[in-house]
Amino acid sequence: MSERRTVRLLHDGYPEPPEMDTAVSHATLRRVAERLEPESLRLHRPAAIVAFGPRDHVSPGFSGAVAAAREHGFASIERLAGGRAAVFHQGTIAFSWAIPDPSARERIRERFQETAEIMVEAFSSLGVDARVGEVPGEYCPGEHSANARGRTKLMGVGQRIVKDAVHVGGVVVVSGGDRIREVLVPVYDALGLDWDPDTTGSLEDEVPGLTWDQAETAVEKAFAARFDLEEGSVTDGTVARARELASRHAVT
């Protein structure tokens, strides 16, 4: 049996300015790669943002998509991981897992699968019929999404690899699936992306009355079943590094 890894658990959120939360995840990744910080998992409540990927940024409709997000009360940022536009808001859980690994490219699929399985275990513990897999027509599609009943997307995940480390991050929709639909309809229309708004769901849709705290606790317990979690806080060094990186994730 392999030895259980110790993972530092963080709950710090940085909703202002909008790009700062992503910059903190980026800074954590860089500092984990440099062995200045330990392996870290951050679970927090984000601000209302649309996170655009590199392919979105080069789309002719990108400026229109940003304007549509703004009209619906969402700021825009550049994603740390790949993928297409995804939505975060106060009814979601943002997760960011920075893992030291000098051979990170060899385990891309393995990490996607592990993350999806952890999330499905968490959702199942809440009473959700949760499954791993892409729902046809889902936004920001991926085969390692977590869904409810094979019908609605609940969690999306992406990765960013740097030398000696990898970031695994994404979003869990606890509530407010309607907010995601409302903003993504015009955003995806501007980007020329086809999708089915009916594939957007939330944990609360499946378990009425479920709270954000209950969902976050379930995710934390699912990670704790596989790793030794140690409570910590984002360091001053990481915050300083994040301020240097923030402009890379800002969309004006």
PyMOL commands that set and color helices and strands:
alter all, ss='L'
color gray80, all
select helices_A, chain A and resi 20-33+54-57+62-71+104-125+177-191+197-199+203-206+212-224+236-249
alter helices_A, ss='H'
color red, helices_A
select strands_A, chain A and resi 6-10+40-44+49-52+75-78+86-88+92-100+130-132+146-148+152-162+165-173+228-231
alter strands_A, ss='S'
color yellow, strands_A
deselect
rebuild
show_as cartoon
